[in-house]
């Protein structure tokens, strides 16, 4: 009995998906739980596994088609497995016959054993070789002469043919090519959400800089011990997550959002970390970040980053989030104004670390400095709150003991 493959139940708020590509074609054998097709939703790529072992009997949708939940995608024929499995064996028995065909053809011609062997080695058609022996018999010398003639022809053929000149392709001809490609569903969703954010929120950005000398000294001192104990590198992001949470606790409006005429506050801290994936920007969430250690945060960031690069993020990895951190510094950004991730009211932008001269105790010293940017929704966050939030983050990073003592 044929088995139907349908679009799985889509996550809440997602009504349709785009068929990205089939991993199997009609007639291909497929194993149970083997990925059959990829579906792209607004946030993630869903893999649709084969429900049974079998052979793909029919594909009902094509790449690029828009599909909805429970829509029929393909039909699998379970009983066809054994037939498909036998096909390679049949092909294996046929291959030697085809390989022996040139030699059999040579043997049937009027040729001596030496000539026949040489012609078979070079897969020559004996009917095209002119024999010099009695009754047109082909000798080994005739085969050698034929091979030499073929070599001469192959060497001179390019000179006798006048192909279209290639040089003009390297010369600017003024051609200005264009191509049109449809946006991926993720890219279209990003574009729509960010434009909605721009149209809805009263966005404003405040800046500050931070001296990361203390953080870098801690990382240098404990990097090896930390990695040996926890199996993950001690990065910068865990410090920024912890420092941001300290700021969010002091200024809860930055952790809130606008819903109509209401302000919705959160008494938890689900921090989104913006990640550049091959498909575009995604923001996986570290849930209850306030209750997690540096090691737990670094482990989650590492795992979520790998899943994003491999296209393995699940919908639940991206749902929710009360505040976002984005790090343009990994790409070399010195300063930027990040855009809000709706419906959130705050996003912290990190930038590249630069050795810059700063004044300390009346002396000019060189320190690893970073510009910080906080974009916030001015509808509910006053400028004073935004600045004081940034100062809290700055103080927590410049004196990491504050994160432990919560002062």
C-alpha positions in Angstrom: 0.0 0.0 0.0 1.4 3.4 -1.0 2.5 5.7 1.8 1.7 9.4 1.6 4.2 12.1 2.6 2.6 15.3 3.7 3.7 18.7 4.9 4.1 18.5 8.7 2.1 20.6 11.1 3.7 24.1 10.9 4.6 26.0 14.0 2.2 28.6 15.5 1.9 31.8 13.4 3.4 30.1 10.4 0.8 29.4 7.7 2.8 28.2 4.7 6.2 27.1 3.6 8.3 27.1 0.4 9.6 23.8 -1.0 13.4 24.4 -1.2 14.7 21.2 -2.8 14.1 17.4 -3.1 16.8 15.1 -1.9 15.2 12.2 -3.8 13.7 11.9 -7.3 11.1 9.6 -8.6 12.4 6.0 -8.7 15.0 6.6 -6.0 15.1 4.3 -3.0 14.6 6.0 0.4 15.1 4.7 4.0 12.8 5.4 6.9 13.7 8.8 8.6 16.0 9.8 5.7 15.5 13.4 4.8 13.3 13.5 1.7 12.7 17.3 1.2 13.5 20.7 2.8 10.7 23.2 3.5 11.6 26.8 4.2 9.4 28.7 6.6 9.6 32.3 7.7 12.2 31.4 10.4 13.7 27.9 9.9 14.2 25.1 7.3 12.1 22.0 8.2 13.3 18.6 7.1 10.6 16.2 6.1 11.7 12.6 6.7 10.5 9.5 4.8 7.9 7.7 7.0 8.8 4.3 5.6 11.4 2.4 3.6 10.5 2.3 -0.1 10.9 3.8 -3.5 9.7 7.3 -4.4 6.8 6.6 -6.7 5.6 10.2 -7.3 6.6 13.8 -6.5 3.6 16.0 -6.4 5.3 19.3 -5.8 8.3 21.1 -7.4 11.1 23.3 -6.0 9.8 26.7 -5.2 6.2 25.7 -4.7 4.2 27.2 -1.8 2.7 24.5 0.5 0.6 24.5 3.6 0.2 22.1 6.5 -0.9 18.5 5.7 -0.6 19.1 1.9 0.4 16.0 0.0 4.1 16.2 -1.2 5.0 12.7 -2.4 4.0 9.0 -2.6 6.3 6.2 -1.5 5.8 2.6 -2.6 7.1 0.3 0.2 7.1 -3.0 -1.7 9.3 -1.7 -4.4 12.4 -1.7 -2.1 13.6 -5.2 -3.1 13.3 -4.5 -6.8 15.3 -1.3 -6.4 17.9 -3.1 -4.3 18.5 -5.6 -7.1 19.1 -3.0 -9.8 22.8 -2.4 -8.9 23.5 -6.2 -9.2 22.0 -6.3 -12.7 24.0 -3.3 -13.8 27.1 -4.9 -12.4 26.6 -8.0 -14.6 26.0 -5.9 -17.7 29.0 -3.7 -17.3 31.7 -6.4 -18.1 29.7 -7.2 -21.3 29.9 -3.6 -22.5 33.6 -3.4 -21.5 34.4 -6.5 -23.6 32.5 -5.3 -26.6 35.5 -3.4 -28.3 37.8 -6.4 -28.0 35.1 -8.8 -29.4 34.7 -6.5 -32.3 38.4 -6.4 -32.9 38.6 -10.2 -32.8 36.0 -10.6 -35.5 38.1 -8.6 -38.0 41.0 -9.9 -40.1 43.8 -9.0 -37.7 46.8 -10.8 -36.3 47.0 -11.4 -32.5 49.4 -8.5 -31.9 47.4 -6.1 -33.9 44.2 -7.3 -32.3 45.6 -6.7 -28.8 47.0 -3.2 -29.6 43.7 -2.2 -31.1 41.7 -3.5 -28.1 44.0 -1.6 -25.7 43.2 1.7 -27.5 39.5 0.9 -28.1 39.9 1.3 -31.9 37.3 0.5 -34.5 39.0 -2.1 -36.7 36.8 -1.3 -39.7 38.5 2.2 -39.9 42.1 0.7 -40.0 43.4 0.0 -43.6 45.3 -3.2 -43.8 48.5 -3.6 -45.8 48.6 -7.4 -45.6 47.2 -10.1 -47.9 43.5 -9.7 -48.5 43.6 -6.5 -46.5 44.8 -8.1 -43.3 45.6 -5.6 -40.6 49.1 -5.9 -39.0 50.5 -4.4 -35.9 52.4 -1.9 -38.0 49.0 -0.8 -39.6 47.6 -0.2 -36.1 50.7 1.9 -35.1 50.4 3.9 -38.2 46.7 4.5 -37.6 47.4 5.7 -34.1 50.1 8.1 -35.3 47.7 9.6 -37.9 45.1 10.1 -35.2 47.7 11.9 -33.1 48.6 14.2 -35.9 45.0 15.0 -36.7 44.2 15.8 -33.0 47.2 18.2 -32.9 46.4 20.0 -36.1 42.6 20.1 -35.8 42.5 23.2 -33.6 44.7 25.1 -36.2 42.4 24.1 -39.1 39.2 25.2 -37.3 38.5 28.9 -37.0 36.6 29.3 -33.7 35.0 32.5 -32.6 37.6 34.8 -31.0 37.9 34.5 -27.3 39.9 37.6 -26.6 36.9 40.1 -26.7 35.4 38.3 -23.7 38.3 39.7 -21.6 37.9 43.2 -23.1 35.2 45.5 -21.6 32.4 45.7 -24.1 30.0 47.8 -22.0 27.7 44.9 -21.3 25.9 45.3 -18.0 24.2 42.1 -17.0 21.3 41.8 -14.5 19.6 38.9 -12.9 16.5 38.6 -10.9 16.1 36.1 -8.1 13.2 35.7 -5.7 13.9 36.5 -2.0 14.1 33.5 0.2 11.2 33.2 2.6 13.6 34.1 5.5 15.0 37.1 3.7 11.5 38.4 2.9 10.4 37.9 6.5 13.5 39.8 7.8 12.8 42.6 5.3 9.1 42.9 6.4 9.8 42.7 10.1 12.6 45.3 10.1 10.5 47.7 8.0 7.6 47.2 10.4 9.9 47.9 13.2 11.1 51.1 11.5 7.5 52.2 10.8 6.2 51.4 14.3 8.8 52.0 16.9 10.3 55.4 17.8 13.9 54.2 17.5 16.8 56.1 18.9 20.4 55.0 19.5 22.7 56.0 22.3 26.5 55.3 22.4 29.2 54.7 24.9 32.6 53.0 25.0 34.0 50.4 27.2 37.5 49.4 28.4 37.8 45.7 28.1 41.2 45.4 29.8 39.7 43.6 32.8 37.7 41.1 30.8 40.7 40.3 28.6 42.9 39.7 31.6 40.3 37.3 33.1 40.0 35.4 29.8 43.8 35.2 29.5 44.2 34.0 33.1 41.4 31.4 33.1 41.0 30.5 29.5 42.7 27.1 29.6 41.3 26.1 32.9 37.8 27.1 31.8 38.0 25.2 28.6 39.5 22.1 30.3 36.7 22.0 32.9 33.7 23.0 30.8 34.7 21.8 27.3 34.0 25.2 25.7 36.0 28.4 25.1 35.5 31.4 27.4 34.4 34.0 24.9 33.3 37.7 25.2 29.6 37.1 24.7 28.9 35.6 28.1 30.3 38.7 29.7 28.1 40.9 27.6 25.0 38.7 28.3 25.6 38.9 32.0 26.3 42.6 31.9 23.1 43.2 29.9 21.0 41.2 32.3 22.3 43.4 35.2 21.2 46.5 33.2 17.8 44.9 32.4 17.2 44.2 36.1 17.8 47.8 37.0 15.9 49.2 34.0 13.0 46.8 33.3 11.5 48.9 30.6 14.4 48.0 28.3 13.2 44.4 28.8 9.6 45.2 28.0 7.6 45.9 24.8 4.5 47.9 23.7 1.3 46.1 23.1 -1.4 48.6 22.0 -1.8 51.0 24.9 -0.1 48.6 27.3 3.5 47.9 28.3 4.3 44.3 28.8 7.1 43.7 31.3 9.0 40.4 31.7 10.3 39.1 34.9 12.6 36.7 33.0 15.5 37.4 30.6 15.5 35.5 27.3 18.4 37.0 25.4 18.6 36.7 21.7 22.0 36.4 20.0 22.1 37.6 16.4 23.9 35.1 14.2 24.8 35.3 10.5 23.8 32.1 8.9 24.1 31.0 5.2 20.4 31.8 4.8 20.5 35.2 6.5 20.4 36.8 9.9 18.8 34.6 12.6 18.4 35.3 16.4 18.4 32.1 18.5 17.4 32.6 22.1 19.2 31.8 25.4 16.3 31.3 27.7 16.4 32.2 31.4 19.9 33.6 30.9 19.9 35.1 34.3 19.9 31.7 35.9 22.8 30.3 33.8 26.5 30.3 34.4 29.1 31.7 32.1 29.9 28.1 31.0 26.2 27.3 30.3 25.8 30.5 28.3 29.0 29.9 26.2 27.9 26.3 25.6 24.5 27.4 24.3 26.0 30.1 22.1 28.3 27.6 20.6 25.6 25.0 20.0 23.1 27.5 18.6 25.8 29.0 16.3 26.6 25.6 14.9 23.0 24.8 14.4 22.5 28.1 12.6 25.5 27.5 10.2 24.2 24.0 9.5 20.7 25.1 9.0 19.5 22.9 11.9 17.8 25.5 14.0 14.3 24.5 15.2 11.4 26.9 15.5 11.6 26.8 19.3 15.2 28.0 19.1 13.9 31.3 17.6 10.6 31.9 19.4 10.3 34.7 22.0 13.2 36.7 23.2 13.0 39.8 25.4 16.3 41.5 24.5 18.9 41.1 21.7 22.6 41.4 21.4 24.3 41.7 18.0 28.1 41.7 17.4 29.1 43.5 14.3 32.6 43.6 15.5 33.3 40.0 14.3 33.0 41.5 10.8 35.1 44.6 11.5 32.4 47.1 12.3 33.7 50.1 14.3 30.2 51.7 15.0 26.6 51.1 13.9 23.0 51.7 14.9 21.4 48.3 15.2 17.7 48.1 14.4 15.2 46.7 16.9 14.1 43.1 16.7 10.3 43.5 17.1 8.4 43.5 19.4 11.4 44.0 21.6 12.3 47.5 22.8 16.1 47.2 23.1 19.1 45.9 21.2 22.7 46.1 22.2 25.3 46.5 19.5 28.9 45.3 20.0 31.7 46.4 17.8 35.4 45.6 17.1 38.0 46.0 19.8 40.7 48.5 19.1 43.8 49.5 21.0 43.2 53.2 21.6 44.8 55.8 23.8 42.7 56.8 26.9 43.4 58.8 30.0 43.7 57.0 33.3 44.7 58.8 36.5 46.1 61.7 34.5 48.2 59.4 32.2 47.6 58.4 28.6 47.6 54.7 28.3 46.7 52.2 25.5 43.6 50.1 26.2 41.4 47.6 24.3 38.3 49.8 23.7 35.0 49.0 22.1 32.1 51.2 21.2 28.7 50.1 22.4 25.3 51.1 20.9 21.9 50.7 22.4 19.0 51.2 20.1 15.7 51.5 22.0 12.0 52.3 21.6 11.7 55.9 22.7 7.9 55.4 23.1 8.5 53.7 26.5 12.2 54.2 27.2 13.4 57.6 28.1 16.9 58.8 27.1 18.0 58.9 30.7 17.1 55.2 31.1 18.9 54.2 28.0 22.1 56.1 28.9 22.0 54.6 32.5 21.5 51.1 31.1 24.6 51.6 28.9 26.6 52.9 31.9 25.5 49.8 33.9 26.8 47.5 31.1 30.0 49.5 30.8 30.7 49.4 34.6 29.9 45.7 34.8 32.4 45.0 32.0 35.1 47.3 33.2 34.9 45.8 36.7 33.6 42.2 36.3 33.5 41.6 40.0 30.3 43.6 39.9 28.7 40.8 38.1 29.4 38.4 40.9 28.5 40.8 43.7 25.6 42.4 41.8 26.6 45.9 42.8 
